[in-house]
């Protein structure tokens, strides 16, 4: 069986398309976060120091699809950006979180910083 034939067979399995889409989303998020960090000229260790976590935690953030908004906000702020969350529903766009300048947390230890909850608002 050729690789192409095997690929077609695997993709015909029930739920395969959804699993592939999930993996693609995870890879897109990981690649996007890594690209942001690299464009900022930061190593994982540098970024970890800026947000007050360990380097392995930064690696885990970059490889995980299951990241909280608080963690994404800290990560994006540490590379010099602002996080916005918008829901697209048909032609409507509903902004859930607006960009805000969050202070970059600079810690001297590799502990997780205390997080505060932000209320979710709709437009």
Residue pairs with C-beta under 8 A, 6 or more apart in sequence:
1 9
10 16
11 17
11 20
22 65
25 65
26 63
26 64
26 65
29 65
29 67
30 62
30 63
30 64
33 61
33 62
33 75
34 62
36 75
36 76
36 79
36 81
37 43
37 44
37 47
37 58
37 62
37 79
39 79
40 47
40 78
40 79
40 80
42 50
42 78
42 79
44 55
44 58
44 59
44 62
45 55
45 58
47 58
47 75
47 78
47 79
48 54
48 55
48 57
48 58
48 110
49 106
49 107
50 78
50 104
50 105
50 106
51 58
51 74
51 75
51 78
51 104
51 105
51 107
51 113
52 105
52 106
52 107
52 109
52 110
52 111
52 112
52 113
53 110
53 111
53 112
53 113
54 110
55 110
57 110
57 112
58 75
61 67
61 71
61 75
67 75
68 115
69 83
69 85
69 97
69 118
70 115
70 116
70 117
70 118
72 83
73 83
73 102
74 102
74 104
74 105
74 113
76 82
76 83
77 83
77 101
77 102
77 103
77 104
78 104
82 99
82 100
82 101
82 102
83 97
83 99
84 95
84 97
84 98
84 99
85 95
85 96
85 97
86 93
86 94
86 95
86 96
87 93
87 94
87 95
87 96
93 123
94 122
94 123
95 123
96 120
96 121
96 122
97 118
97 120
97 121
105 113
107 113
